[in-house]
């Protein structure tokens, strides 16, 4: 999936796919930046990945999932 510019709709599709991989591992994905605020970006897609629970977080599962 390659985009020269990100629209809100394209970004939402990507975030949902990423969430489907990360949620079973104990993480959530959030959208930020100009796509969220303005509905588009010609530069990048700002994403925030954060754990379901606070405290000690094992990052190994997320690293393994993102390498696939």
Residue pairs with C-beta under 8 A, 6 or more apart in sequence:
1 14
3 10
4 42
5 40
5 41
5 42
6 35
6 40
6 41
6 42
6 44
6 45
7 35
7 39
7 40
8 35
8 36
8 39
8 40
11 31
11 35
11 45
12 31
14 45
15 29
15 30
15 31
15 47
18 29
18 47
18 49
19 28
19 29
21 65
21 66
22 28
22 29
22 49
22 62
22 65
25 61
25 62
25 65
26 51
26 52
26 53
26 57
26 61
27 49
27 50
27 51
27 52
27 62
28 49
28 50
28 51
28 52
29 47
29 48
29 49
30 47
30 48
30 49
30 50
31 45
31 46
31 47
31 48
32 46
32 47
32 48
33 41
33 44
33 45
33 46
34 40
34 41
34 43
34 46
35 41
35 45
35 46
36 46
49 62
51 57
